[in-house]
Amino acid sequence: MDAQKPQGKLIAIGGNEDKGTHPYSRKRKKYYLNFFELGILKRVVLESGLTNPRIEVVTTASMIPHEVGPIYVSSFGMLNCLNVGVMDIRVPEDTDQPEYLERLAQTDIIMFSGGDQSRLKQMFGDTKFLQLLTKRYFAEPNFVIAGTSAGAMAMSHIMIRGGSVPDALMKGAVRMGTGLGLNRHVVIDSHFVKRGRFGRLIEAVGLHPKLIGIGLGEDTGVLITNGNLIETIGSNLVIIIDGHNIQHNNAAAAAKGTALSLENIVLHVLAKGNVYDIQERKFFVDKRTHDAALEAHPHAAAVPPNV
């Protein structure tokens, strides 16, 4: 079992992040606080440790890449980040082109846009690009991999491919697959609060009870450090669903289309600044509280294997 601790950082964003509101605009979107104060993209930049990092935006998941790419370039530009490139990889054959591998090797932040998470697996699975991405993530402390919506969902090994929200918790309503494998201990869903995807994530955890379910609200994200510590950033909520203590669970045996029956699922609601320790499966009010607990019990939060 590989117990290597990833040195880099994952930032998974729930979608609909406010990528364009001017910081002094008189108009405020109903569901957003001031994006520049809440700092999702600003936090992405901050975690690189650089004032003007090299950023690459991967628009592969999107079906409107020519709209999405410029939005990110403009948004990072409003944060005074002017060294931003766009990788619009459309076919698997282009993934391992020397140009893209070189750009990946030189970038400080790589940002995967929203769209269809299955396309990311289709394009990048079993490629030199993914090998290099993973190598840098494990080796470099300030290397940041960020993703919004589909780009967030694809970070895990077990991935939600899609599925009907109204039919969730009926066996087979949620379609599962494999993602990019950057974290093997979580399964992530996006647009979680506004689109009511609670049942979808509960079903995913019922099918894979040793995973921690992360439901990302809109304009909200999580920063995952050491492959283990989740910190909530943004204006909305993050839902954590823990199935480790499930007792009765008919998910494996139930016939397709029949109701699931699950006993003793644990749910946590995280607001901005709250943290969750994946290994310990514990909620903390903030990182300082977590660090104090870790200092008092230094062997409590061992790094999970196969992150």
C-alpha positions as CSV (number, residue, x, y, z in Angstrom):
1,M,0.0,0.0,0.0
2,D,1.4,3.4,-1.0
3,A,1.2,5.7,2.0
4,Q,2.9,8.7,0.3
5,K,1.3,12.0,1.3
6,P,0.5,14.4,-1.6
7,Q,2.3,17.7,-1.2
8,G,0.2,19.6,-3.6
9,K,-3.3,21.1,-3.1
10,L,-6.7,20.2,-4.6
11,I,-9.4,22.9,-4.8
12,A,-12.8,21.5,-5.8
13,I,-15.5,24.1,-6.6
14,G,-19.2,23.4,-6.7
15,G,-20.0,25.4,-9.9
16,N,-21.6,28.8,-10.6
17,E,-18.7,30.5,-9.0
18,D,-19.0,34.2,-9.6
19,K,-16.2,34.7,-12.2
20,G,-17.0,38.2,-13.3
21,T,-18.6,40.5,-10.8
22,H,-16.6,43.6,-10.5
23,P,-15.5,44.2,-6.9
24,Y,-17.2,47.6,-6.8
25,S,-20.3,46.7,-8.7
26,R,-23.6,48.0,-7.2
27,K,-25.4,44.9,-8.3
28,R,-25.1,41.7,-6.3
29,K,-26.3,38.3,-7.5
30,K,-28.9,36.9,-5.3
31,Y,-27.0,33.8,-4.3
32,Y,-23.5,35.3,-4.1
33,L,-21.7,37.4,-1.7
34,N,-18.8,39.5,-3.1
35,F,-16.7,36.9,-4.9
36,F,-13.5,38.9,-4.6
37,E,-14.0,39.1,-0.8
38,L,-15.0,35.4,-0.4
39,G,-12.1,34.6,-2.7
40,I,-12.5,31.2,-4.4
41,L,-10.4,32.1,-7.4
42,K,-8.4,34.5,-5.2
43,R,-7.8,31.6,-2.8
44,V,-6.7,29.4,-5.8
45,V,-4.1,32.0,-6.6
46,L,-3.1,32.5,-2.9
47,E,-2.4,28.8,-2.4
48,S,0.2,28.8,-5.1
49,G,2.3,31.2,-3.0
50,L,2.9,33.5,-6.0
51,T,1.5,36.9,-6.8
52,N,1.4,36.3,-10.5
53,P,1.5,32.5,-11.0
54,R,1.4,30.7,-14.4
55,I,-2.1,29.4,-14.8
56,E,-3.4,26.9,-17.3
57,V,-7.2,26.5,-17.8
58,V,-8.3,23.2,-19.2
59,T,-11.7,23.6,-21.0
60,T,-11.9,20.0,-22.2
61,A,-15.1,19.2,-20.2
62,S,-17.0,22.1,-21.7
63,M,-19.0,22.1,-24.8
64,I,-18.6,25.9,-25.1
65,P,-14.8,26.2,-24.6
66,H,-14.5,29.4,-26.7
67,E,-16.8,31.1,-24.2
68,V,-15.5,29.5,-21.0
69,G,-11.8,30.0,-21.7
70,P,-11.9,33.8,-22.1
71,I,-14.1,34.1,-19.0
72,Y,-11.4,32.5,-16.8
73,V,-8.7,34.6,-18.5
74,S,-10.7,37.7,-17.7
75,S,-11.5,36.6,-14.2
76,F,-7.9,35.8,-13.3
77,G,-6.9,39.1,-14.9
78,M,-9.2,41.0,-12.5
79,L,-7.0,39.4,-9.8
80,N,-3.9,40.8,-11.5
81,C,-2.9,37.4,-12.8
82,L,-1.9,38.0,-16.4
83,N,0.0,34.8,-17.2
84,V,-2.9,32.6,-18.1
85,G,-3.2,30.0,-20.9
86,V,-6.1,27.9,-22.1
87,M,-5.8,24.2,-23.1
88,D,-8.7,23.2,-25.2
89,I,-8.0,19.5,-25.7
90,R,-10.8,18.0,-27.9
91,V,-9.5,14.5,-28.8
92,P,-7.5,12.0,-26.8
93,E,-4.7,12.0,-29.4
94,D,-3.9,15.6,-28.6
95,T,-3.5,15.0,-24.8
96,D,0.1,14.0,-24.9
97,Q,1.4,16.5,-27.4
98,P,4.8,17.9,-26.3
99,E,3.4,21.4,-26.2
100,Y,0.7,20.5,-23.6
101,L,3.1,18.4,-21.5
102,E,5.6,21.3,-21.4
103,R,2.9,23.7,-20.4
104,L,1.7,21.4,-17.7
105,A,5.3,21.0,-16.5
106,Q,5.7,24.8,-16.2
107,T,2.4,25.9,-14.8
108,D,1.8,26.7,-11.1
109,I,-2.0,26.3,-11.2
110,I,-4.1,24.1,-13.4
111,M,-7.8,24.7,-13.5
112,F,-10.3,22.3,-15.0
113,S,-13.6,23.9,-16.1
114,G,-17.1,22.6,-15.8
115,G,-18.9,20.5,-18.4
116,D,-19.0,16.7,-18.6
117,Q,-16.8,15.0,-16.1
118,S,-16.8,11.8,-18.2
119,R,-15.0,13.7,-20.9
120,L,-12.1,14.4,-18.6
121,K,-11.7,10.7,-17.8
122,Q,-12.1,9.9,-21.5
123,M,-9.4,12.4,-22.6
124,F,-6.9,12.1,-19.8
125,G,-7.2,8.6,-18.3
126,D,-4.0,6.5,-18.9
127,T,-2.0,9.4,-20.4
128,K,1.4,10.9,-19.9
129,F,-0.5,14.1,-19.1
130,L,-2.3,12.5,-16.1
131,Q,0.9,10.8,-15.0
132,L,2.7,14.2,-14.9
133,L,-0.2,15.9,-13.2
134,T,-0.3,13.2,-10.5
135,K,3.5,13.3,-10.1
136,R,3.6,17.0,-9.6
137,Y,0.6,16.9,-7.2
138,F,2.4,14.4,-5.0
139,A,5.8,16.1,-5.2
140,E,5.3,19.8,-5.1
141,P,3.9,21.6,-2.0
142,N,2.5,24.7,-3.9
143,F,1.2,23.0,-7.0
144,V,-2.5,23.7,-7.2
145,I,-5.0,21.6,-9.1
146,A,-8.4,23.3,-9.2
147,G,-11.6,22.3,-10.8
148,T,-15.2,23.6,-11.0
149,S,-18.3,21.4,-11.3
150,A,-17.2,18.6,-13.6
151,G,-13.6,19.5,-13.0
152,A,-14.2,19.0,-9.3
153,M,-16.1,15.7,-9.6
154,A,-13.4,14.2,-11.8
155,M,-10.7,14.6,-9.1
156,S,-11.7,11.4,-7.2
157,H,-11.1,7.8,-8.2
158,I,-14.8,6.7,-7.9
159,M,-16.8,9.4,-9.7
160,I,-20.5,10.3,-10.1
161,R,-21.0,10.3,-13.9
162,G,-24.6,11.5,-13.7
163,G,-28.1,10.4,-12.7
164,S,-31.6,11.5,-12.0
165,V,-32.2,13.6,-9.0
166,P,-35.9,12.9,-8.6
167,D,-35.2,9.1,-8.7
168,A,-32.2,9.2,-6.4
169,L,-32.2,6.5,-3.7
170,M,-33.9,4.2,-6.1
171,K,-31.2,1.6,-7.1
172,G,-29.5,2.5,-10.3
173,A,-30.6,6.2,-10.5
174,V,-27.0,7.3,-10.0
175,R,-24.5,6.4,-12.6
176,M,-21.0,5.8,-11.3
177,G,-17.6,5.5,-13.0
178,T,-14.0,6.3,-12.5
179,G,-12.3,9.7,-12.5
180,L,-8.8,11.0,-12.5
181,G,-7.9,9.3,-9.2
182,L,-6.2,12.2,-7.5
183,N,-8.0,11.2,-4.2
184,R,-9.2,7.7,-3.5
185,H,-11.1,8.4,-0.3
186,V,-13.8,10.8,-1.5
187,V,-16.6,11.0,-4.0
188,I,-17.7,14.5,-5.0
189,D,-20.9,16.0,-6.3
190,S,-21.5,19.6,-7.4
191,H,-24.3,22.2,-7.7
192,F,-25.3,20.4,-4.6
193,V,-27.6,22.7,-2.6
194,K,-29.5,24.5,-5.4
195,R,-30.1,21.3,-7.4
196,G,-31.0,19.2,-4.4
197,R,-28.5,16.4,-5.0
198,F,-28.6,15.1,-1.4
199,G,-30.2,11.8,-2.5
200,R,-27.7,11.3,-5.3
201,L,-24.7,11.6,-3.0
202,I,-26.3,9.4,-0.3
203,E,-26.8,6.7,-3.0
204,A,-23.2,7.0,-4.1
205,V,-22.0,6.6,-0.5
206,G,-24.4,3.7,0.0
207,L,-22.8,2.0,-2.9
208,H,-19.3,2.9,-1.7
209,P,-19.6,3.2,2.1
210,K,-15.8,3.5,2.7
211,L,-15.7,6.8,0.8
212,I,-16.5,10.3,2.2
213,G,-19.1,12.1,0.2
214,I,-18.5,15.8,-0.5
215,G,-21.5,17.8,-1.7
216,L,-20.4,21.2,-3.0
217,G,-22.9,24.1,-2.9
218,E,-22.8,26.8,-5.6
219,D,-20.0,29.4,-5.4
220,T,-18.4,27.2,-2.7
221,G,-15.4,24.9,-2.7
222,V,-13.1,22.9,-0.6
223,L,-9.3,23.1,-0.3
224,I,-7.9,19.6,0.3
225,T,-4.4,19.5,1.8
226,N,-2.2,16.5,2.4
227,G,-4.9,14.5,0.6
228,N,-6.8,14.6,3.9
229,L,-7.9,17.9,5.4
230,I,-10.9,19.6,3.8
231,E,-11.4,23.3,4.4
232,T,-14.6,25.0,3.1
233,I,-14.1,28.2,1.1
234,G,-16.8,30.4,-0.6
235,S,-20.2,31.7,0.2
236,N,-22.4,28.6,0.4
237,L,-22.4,25.2,2.1
238,V,-20.5,21.9,1.9
239,I,-22.2,18.7,2.9
240,I,-20.1,15.8,4.2
241,I,-21.7,12.3,4.1
242,D,-19.9,9.5,6.0
243,G,-21.1,5.9,5.4
244,H,-18.4,4.2,7.5
245,N,-20.9,3.4,10.3
246,I,-23.7,2.2,8.1
247,Q,-25.3,-0.8,9.6
248,H,-28.2,-2.0,7.4
249,N,-27.4,-1.4,3.7
250,N,-29.3,-3.1,0.9
251,A,-27.5,-1.2,-1.9
252,A,-25.5,-4.1,-3.2
253,A,-28.5,-6.6,-3.1
254,A,-31.4,-4.3,-4.2
255,A,-32.9,-4.8,-7.6
256,K,-32.5,-2.0,-10.1
257,G,-35.3,0.6,-9.6
258,T,-36.2,-0.5,-6.0
259,A,-35.8,1.7,-3.0
260,L,-32.5,1.7,-1.0
261,S,-32.5,1.1,2.7
262,L,-29.7,2.6,4.7
263,E,-29.2,2.8,8.5
264,N,-26.9,5.3,10.3
265,I,-25.5,7.5,7.7
266,V,-23.6,10.5,9.3
267,L,-24.0,14.0,7.8
268,H,-22.1,17.2,8.5
269,V,-22.8,20.7,7.2
270,L,-19.8,22.9,6.7
271,A,-19.8,26.6,6.3
272,K,-16.9,28.9,5.3
273,G,-13.8,28.1,7.4
274,N,-15.1,24.8,8.8
275,V,-12.8,21.8,8.3
276,Y,-13.2,18.1,8.1
277,D,-10.5,15.5,8.6
278,I,-11.0,12.5,6.2
279,Q,-8.8,10.1,8.1
280,E,-10.3,10.8,11.5
281,R,-13.7,11.4,10.0
282,K,-14.2,14.4,12.3
283,F,-15.6,17.9,11.9
284,F,-13.8,21.0,13.3
285,V,-14.9,24.6,13.6
286,D,-11.7,25.8,12.0
287,K,-8.2,24.8,11.1
288,R,-6.8,26.2,14.3
289,T,-9.1,23.9,16.4
290,H,-8.1,20.9,14.2
291,D,-4.3,21.7,14.6
292,A,-4.7,22.0,18.3
293,A,-6.4,18.6,18.5
294,L,-3.7,17.1,16.3
295,E,-1.0,18.6,18.5
296,A,-2.7,17.1,21.6
297,H,-2.9,13.7,19.9
298,P,-0.1,13.7,17.3
299,H,-0.7,10.2,16.1
300,A,-4.4,10.6,15.6
301,A,-4.3,11.9,12.0
302,A,-2.1,9.5,10.1
303,V,-2.1,10.0,6.4
304,P,-4.5,7.6,4.6
305,P,-3.0,5.1,2.2
306,N,-3.5,5.3,-1.5
307,V,-4.5,9.0,-1.5
